[in-house]
Amino acid sequence: MLTAQKLDEMQRVNIGAVAADTLADVSGLRLDNTLSRKERLARFLNTAENLYCFCVGGVGVKIEFSEDGPALQDALAGFLIRQKSGL
């Protein structure tokens, strides 16, 4: 069962101190939009083991959220635009 304490532990992982090859790789994970949000989250957690810290194609990734931050879609779009323009 996922508790507040477990979520806090997941969130506190220092991605810089973790080798990417020790993290669960979610590269092949496909999200099934026909499932409920709860079921999709459960499948992701079963694969990733940590909602905040995992590996994608050999790269360690840490997700952080901010109450007043931009939407994830906007942040990713901005990132991809910067990458395409060489910034």
N, C-alpha and C positions, 0 to 999 in steps of 0.2 A: 504494500500500500504506500502511496506517495503522501508523505507528510510535509508540513511546513518546514520542519527541521531538515528533512532530506533535500527539499528544494533549495534551502539556504546553503547547504553543503555543496550542491551542484553548482550554484551560482558563484561560490567563492573559489572555484578551481582557477588556478593561475595558469593560463594557456601557455605562457612563456616557459613554465617549468615542467611541462608535460610533453613527452615525445609523441609526435603525431601518430606513429605506428602503434602506440598503446591505446589510442582512442578508437571507439567504434566507428567504422566507416559507413556512412549513409549514402554513398554515391549511387548505389543501385536501388535505393528506396524510391518507390513510386507511391504517391499519395492518391488514394481512391476517393474521389469526391462523392461517390455514391454512399459512402459510410458517413455516420454522424461525426461531428467534430470530436466528441469524446472518444469514439472508436479510432479515428485517425491519430489522435494524440497518443492513445495507448499503443498503437502500432509503432509510432515514431519512437516512443520511450522504450519499447521492447528492443528496437534496433539500435538506437543511439545510446541507451543506458543513462545518458545525461542530457537533459533538455537544453542546456546552455553550452556544452562543450563536446565536440565530436569532430570527426575527420571527414573531409570530402576530397576524394582523389589524392590522398597523401598529404593534404594540408590541414593542419589543426585549425578549427574554427570555434570562436566563442561568441555567443549571441548575448547582447546586453540590451535592455529596454529602458526607455525613459518615458515618464508620464507625459512630458511636454515635447518629446522629440518628433521628428517627421515620421510619416508612415513608412513602413519597410519598403513598399513598392516605390515610393518617391526616392528613398535613399539608394536603392539598387539602381534605379533608372539614372540617377545622377552619377553614380559610380561608373556605370557602363558608358555613359556619354564621355566622362573624363578619360576612361581607358581608350575609347575609340579615337579621341582627339590627341592622345599622347601625353596628357597631363599627369 
